[in-house]
Each structure stands twice: as structure tokens, then as C-alpha cells.
Amino acid sequence: MAFDYGLCGWRVRSDLELPEVADCSFEDSEVDIHIYLGCLPSLTGRVVFSLPHYQVFTDGSCLVTMVGVGRYWVQGGNRVLVEPVAKASAKDLRIFLLTTVLGILAHQRHLLPLHAAAVCWQQKAWLLVGATGSGKSALAAALVQRGADLICDEVAVCAPQHVSHPVVWPSFPWMKLSGHVLVGLGIATETLSFIRDGLPKHFMKVGGSESAKPYDIERIFILNRERRINRPLVIEPLAKIRSAGLVDSLIYRRTTGLHISNQFRYFQACTQLVRQVPVIKINHFSGNPDCHPAPLADAILHFMEGEVGE
Amino acid sequence: MKGFYWFASYPKAGNTWLRLFLESYVAGGEDVDLNQPRMLVNHCAASQYFDEFLDVESDDLLPEECLLYRPRQYELEAAKSKGPMYRKVHDAYIQTGEGEPLFPPQVTLGVLYLVRDPRDVAISYANHLGYSLDKTIDIMCNPDQLTKASISEFTTQLPQWIGTWSSHVSSWLGAPCRRLVIRYEDLLREGEGVFQEVVTFLQLPYDRQAIKKAMAATTFERLQKSEEKEGFRERSMHAKKFFNKGQAGRWKDLLTVQQIRRIEETHGEMMALLGYI
């Protein structure tokens, strides 16, 4: 039995059940991506790039290997063959399918996946971009508490050249958050599941976007967790030339993606994005109470009110 | 010459102090900025580098999965580097699930192993962890001791396999690589001579004036004052300060007879080998 879902504007037909993802709302369209469960054939193509978890072949297909979980062969941006290891849990299989494999699919489909959460505020998308540990998910959760809708967490699939304005596609309304962030936001953790058994981060459903359509990106916030301490929060616009480079450095699975597509295409995509979308840098330090997720979210909302007022 | 010098130690054995000395020394003895170091000595388990070099999210990986891939990370880093690199290590010298050394010998230039009297480590570690002395001594006797992801708000680290104090020391003393073992107490007492040994071992250009200036720039008093003024990003969330006392022999005043006996019974053989009893 196969399941139909709507993910990032794609119709996805999957042998694996994906309870985090919305059912497909555009049933008349063709299937964009097939996810099969089965045994991988022997892969004899020439490998052009490899890391311990990845092999990219000359045709742009990519084998993702997660020891203890399974292998995912991602082809042409439209086909994923999943070969679980014995006793792999469905949850473990999904966590890599909905993050790393999703990112690889976006690379193969010539989109721009960014290491970002995205929220919808007054019908417009704000991207919260940053390296691991920069506080994207925590900030997104705090904004959701203040009335935003979650568009995506961790992987933001963007199309800088979409019709008239750069957009981000909604994925699924679940977030990965650590226990101390949840407690800080006043969210009880007892009923939440862990992203994987043995890991401390929780997986939590939040108020998410109901729409399957993409959102125009209004602002990009680049989160930088300050190494220095005893410094105040800084929220400041960034010059476009600097923005393009920073956004490029925060492409999701960038090292692998550069061997699926090419560096110039990503450079063009990042330049196109920041040409049309203002970028704001946030320097924050978690030891400063003003930089905890809740007051940080308030500071950003206040900043945006000021910008709109101008 | 590509590869790593591993600055290895059980926690609270003076690793940070030695790292700050080195930062100052290579800058001719300049003052160190506690919170904006030149990053001469990065942490070997900083998840940022693991994620970057392996293009993964370490947060999604189980501790044993991270362990499996850390040798690959070090090989990739070494291949990309232009010269020697220095890494702070709290892991014991162990093997991964595949039976290979966590720290690949082919990218190891040498090991600088710092050791400190476990009776003083217990006091400092208890302050760092925010635990009682008894609980800390339990931890130091736990062969399965594995750090959690991070107890500092500022850095994100991979889990590290520490084990007991004795097994940690013996693992590094038995590691098949070029090695210099430094006792924390000798650093405190003899200073210049020991720092000179460190500089020579790391094959850095020797500059006596720079050693003296670096020693002056990184006295405990100077570091404490810097921390009071600017804070220190490596301070644990549970400790009021990172640079606490830094003295040797405080155990005589602060540990009970039972606590001393417990440490000496469990770790006595290694303590005797190192001259602590």
C-alpha cells in the first residue's frame, strides 16, 4: 500500500508512512516523487564525490548511508529507494528521509535548500537561517507562540527565481527542540517523543501552515551565536554583497550539493535571493537574557514593526 | 607536516590553562582574550567541525554513530590542513565500534597528556558539574562515563567517552604514539622548565622571553580577573566561575577521610605510578 502526501509543493507517493507530513491536497496532479522500500541494486556507476555518508555518481544520483538505519538512493530529484537495515525503526528511517534526503532532492531539482526554519507572519515568510546551534528552531518556536505559523524547520526549500519573487515551500509542521529550550518556552516535555530513541531532542508538532502553496519571502534573518559574552543583542541589516556569501555558506548539505549541481548555480541563486529579499543579521548570546528565544522573538517583532513603520 | 597534536586530559586537569598559555606564547606572550581566542587549540569534539567536514547533523546521530565517524572527520581535516593542528581532547584513547582508534595514528603527530592528582580533580570537577563530591567521585569511578552533548551554553560538543580516571590515564599512557606526559602540579611548581618542554615537544620555535611573558599573561590570578570582567564562554552553567582556585593539594582540606580512601582504593595503582601516593 502506498501513501500520498504533499511536501514542498510536490506530490509524494511513499511506501513508508510519513505521519508528520500532510496528506496530499492536490490529487489530480501527477506524482512528483516516488519513495520505495526495497533492496538497492548493485550501484556500478562512477562515483564523483564521496564522504562517509554520501556517494554522488556521475548522473547526479546520490547514495546516503546511515549506519544502523539504512541506505537511501536518491535519483533525479524524483525517486528515492530506501533500504532499511534489519531492526531499523520507522522513526529513524523518517528522520533522515525528511531532512538529509529532502535536501538532496531539492539539490537535484535545482532548488535552493537552506539550513533554516521558516515562519509565516501576516502571510509573508521569514527565513531564520543559521548553522547548527544558532537557535533557529528555538526562535521559530517562540515566534509560533506569538502567532506565527511554521512553514518548515531545519531545511527550507527555496526557489529564488519563482515567478515574480523568491519563495519558500511549506514542508511539515514539526520541530526538533531540546528539552531546555522547551522548558524555557514553558512547554511540557513529558508527552513529547524523542527524535530518535537515545537522543535528547524532542519532536513536536506546532501550529503550522495549512497551505500547500509557497510563501513569498519577506525577510531573511541570519542568526549568529556570538562567541563573546557580556555583549548586547544586535539586530542589523546586512549589505547585499555580504549577504549573498553568508547565505551561500548556509546552503543545506552544501558540500554534497556542490557535487550534484554546480557552484555557479548556487551563487546565482543566492545572489538572486538577496537582491530581492532584505537580509538582517542577528548577533545573539545565549548567556544574555535578552537573547533567550522569547525575548529574542519579541525583539525581532519590535524591529520589524519599526521597519514597516519606516 | 600535517596532522594533529592532541592535548589530552581527564577533565579539570589543566588543559584549558595550557591551551591559553600556548595561545599567548605563539603571539609572543600577548594577553589572551578568553572569549575570542585565536582558536589555535580547538576542541576535537566540537560538533561544528564534525558537521562541516562530514556534511551531516550530529544532533541526529546516536553517540556510537558519531564515534564511528570521528576518525573520518580527523582524516578529512588533516588532508585539508596546511600544517600541524592542535586539538583539546577529553576522550580516553579508545577504539570505535569498528575496532579502529578514535584518533587515527596516521594523522597523529603527538600527544601532550596532562594529568592531575585525582583528589584535586574531584574538587574541581564537582564545581564544574554542579554535583556533590561523592557523586563526582562516583563519576570518576564509572567506566561507562560518557559526557552529555554539552554542559556549557556556548559550545556544542559531541558526546565524549571518558571512563574512569585511571582507565583514562592508562589508555593514553599506552597509546602507540609520540607522547609527553605533564603533571599539573609540576606546571604549577616548576613553570618555565615544563612549559619549555611543551614548546619543544610541539616543535615550535623556542623563545624564552615569550615563554616568560606567556606565563605572566596566563597566571591564575590574571585569568580569574579576566573572567570576572568579561566572563568565560567555557564556564559550565553549573559553576560560578571556571578559574576557581587552581591550586594543588586542596584535597587535604576539602575531602573527607572516606572520600580520600575511596579515590585511593580505586585509583591507587595509577596514582602510585604517577607519584601521587
Interface residues (C-beta under 8 A of the other chain):
Chain A: L51 P52 H53 Y54 M66 V67 G68 I95 F96 T99 T100 A131 T132 G133 E154 K176 I195 R196 G198 L199 P200 K201 R225 R227 R228 I229 N230 R253 R254 T255 T256 S286 G287
Chain B: N35 Q36 S47 Q48 D51 E52 L54 D55 V56 E57 S58 D59 D60 L62 P63 E65 L68 Y69 R72 L76 K148 A149 E153 F154 T156 E230 G231 F232 R233
